[in-house]
């Protein structure tokens, strides 16, 4: 028996047919798998809690700081959709902005989880919505696009809702007695109020339509998500733009500032506690992307600047304050 040899006289290797080993590997889990029943249940519950909250806000709007007599009727529950439809549209757009970019870049993630809250405990009827990203980001560009996509999508909805809701609002005499919640006024809120009403006299205030309150909460959620901390949207943007070297100290500084803000307004307490818990459980460093050394390009740097502008116009140092009025503000 003879064997083929190469030019040097050594036996040549016999060509082998490719051997299929795919059956030996465990099947890959399907991406973007979600428990649809759970997402649907949480959404329905959140629609319920926010609609009830919206009906209460609409009743307060009609009563004009309790100066107008009002009899609450069960049919008024439908007026709650002014608020719930606007708010869930803003929150849903924010989370779907993240989710759709995850689908675009094939980064495994869940559908949005809406978080209902009883209106008697939380004025908004919800704590917002979140998605869970279940794998590492491949590049800084992907991280940036997923991080910034949510705030921009929510911002696109909240701006027209704010301005239109402001046209439905009224200017009334400011309350002089009782306990009143005062909402912090971000720069965007002040701009909308000025364009619609001009200068409001000292003895008067804006009686906000529930759509404005939904937009206000959307601004608050946008500003908090854009804080340059950890795995918040702002933390993603900071890491993608500046890298690990700067993102970690900026993240720690953000927590320190938030702790200081709790002494200015107790309404910062919840967000501060959440960030401290994330800091202790997840650590101060943002998870690394798989491929670090990829420049973002001019377009994404400009978007990062736009995200900073969104944060500035949506931020308020004292989001919520309860005051007892006795014979004057």
Residue pairs with C-beta under 8 A, 6 or more apart in sequence:
3 11
3 12
4 11
4 12
4 14
5 11
5 12
6 12
31 106
31 108
32 102
32 103
32 108
32 109
32 110
34 110
34 111
36 111
38 113
39 110
39 111
39 112
39 113
39 114
42 113
42 114
42 115
42 116
43 114
45 114
45 116
46 88
46 114
46 115
46 116
46 125
46 126
46 129
47 84
47 88
48 116
49 116
49 117
49 118
49 119
49 125
49 126
50 80
50 83
50 84
50 87
50 88
50 116
50 124
50 125
50 126
51 77
51 80
51 81
51 83
51 84
51 125
52 77
52 80
52 119
52 125
53 80
53 83
53 84
53 119
53 122
53 123
53 124
53 125
53 126
54 79
54 80
54 81
54 82
54 83
54 84
54 87
54 125
54 210
54 214
55 76
55 77
55 78
55 79
55 80
56 80
56 119
57 80
57 83
57 210
57 213
58 76
58 79
58 80
58 82
58 83
58 210
59 70
59 72
59 76
59 79
61 169
61 207
61 208
61 209
61 210
62 68
62 70
63 69
63 70
64 170
64 172
64 207
65 172
65 174
65 175
65 180
65 207
66 175
66 178
67 172
67 173
67 175
79 210
80 210
82 209
82 210
82 211
82 214
83 210
83 211
83 213
83 214
84 125
84 214
86 161
86 165
86 210
86 211
86 214
86 215
86 218
87 124
87 125
87 126
87 214
87 217
87 218
88 114
88 126
89 157
89 161
90 154
90 157
90 158
90 161
90 214
90 215
90 218
90 221
91 112
91 114
91 126
91 128
91 129
91 154
91 218
91 221
92 112
92 114
92 129
93 153
93 154
93 156
93 157
94 129
94 150
94 151
94 153
94 154
94 221
94 222
94 225
95 112
95 129
95 130
95 131
95 150
96 112
96 153
97 149
97 150
97 151
97 152
97 153
97 154
98 109
98 131
98 133
98 146
98 147
98 149
98 150
99 109
99 111
99 112
99 131
100 149
101 107
101 142
101 145
101 146
101 149
102 108
102 109
102 131
102 133
102 146
103 109
104 145
105 138
105 142
105 145
105 146
107 133
107 135
107 137
107 138
107 142
107 146
108 133
108 134
108 135
109 131
109 132
109 133
109 134
110 131
110 132
110 134
111 131
112 129
112 130
112 131
113 129
113 130
113 131
113 132
114 126
114 128
114 129
115 126
115 127
115 128
115 129
115 130
116 125
116 126
117 124
117 125
117 126
117 127
118 125
119 125
123 181
123 320
124 217
128 221
133 146
136 287
136 288
136 289
136 290
137 143
137 146
137 287
137 289
137 290
138 289
138 290
138 291
139 289
139 290
139 291
139 294
140 239
140 240
140 289
140 291
140 292
140 294
140 296
141 240
141 294
141 296
141 297
141 300
142 289
143 236
143 239
143 240
143 289
144 236
144 237
144 240
144 241
144 296
144 300
144 303
144 304
145 300
146 236
147 233
147 234
147 235
147 236
147 237
147 240
148 233
148 236
148 237
148 303
148 304
148 307
150 225
150 233
151 222
151 225
151 226
151 233
151 307
151 310
152 303
152 306
152 307
152 310
154 218
154 221
154 222
155 222
155 310
155 314
157 218
158 215
158 218
158 219
158 222
159 188
159 215
161 211
161 214
161 215
161 218
162 188
162 189
162 192
162 212
162 215
162 216
162 219
163 192
163 195
163 196
164 211
165 208
165 209
165 210
165 211
165 212
165 214
165 215
166 192
166 193
166 195
166 196
166 197
166 206
166 209
166 212
167 196
168 209
168 211
168 212
169 196
169 206
169 207
169 208
169 209
169 212
170 206
170 207
171 197
171 200
171 204
171 205
171 206
171 207
172 204
172 205
172 206
172 207
173 203
173 204
173 205
174 203
174 204
174 205
174 329
175 205
175 325
175 329
176 325
176 327
176 328
176 329
177 325
177 326
177 327
178 324
178 325
179 322
179 323
179 324
179 325
180 322
180 323
180 325
181 320
181 321
181 322
182 320
182 321
182 322
182 323
183 208
183 213
183 216
183 319
183 320
184 316
184 317
184 318
184 319
184 320
184 321
185 193
185 316
186 216
186 219
186 223
186 313
186 314
186 315
186 316
187 312
187 313
187 314
187 315
188 219
188 313
188 314
189 216
189 219
189 316
191 313
193 200
193 206
197 206
200 206
208 216
219 313
219 314
219 316
220 314
220 316
220 319
222 310
222 311
222 314
223 311
223 314
223 315
223 316
224 232
224 271
225 232
225 233
225 234
226 232
226 233
226 234
226 237
226 307
226 308
226 310
226 311
226 314
227 234
227 235
227 254
227 258
227 271
227 275
227 311
228 234
228 235
228 237
228 238
228 247
228 250
228 251
228 254
229 235
229 251
229 254
229 255
229 258
229 275
229 278
230 251
230 275
230 278
230 279
230 282
230 284
230 286
231 278
231 282
231 286
231 287
234 307
234 311
235 247
235 251
235 286
236 286
237 304
237 307
238 246
238 247
238 250
238 251
238 286
239 247
239 286
240 289
240 296
240 300
241 296
241 300
241 301
241 304
242 250
243 292
244 285
244 286
244 288
244 292
247 285
247 286
248 284
248 285
248 286
251 279
251 284
251 286
252 279
252 284
254 275
255 272
255 275
255 276
255 279
258 268
258 271
258 272
258 275
259 272
259 276
261 268
261 272
261 317
262 268
262 269
262 272
264 317
264 318
265 317
265 318
265 319
265 320
265 321
267 318
267 319
267 320
267 321
268 319
296 304
323 329
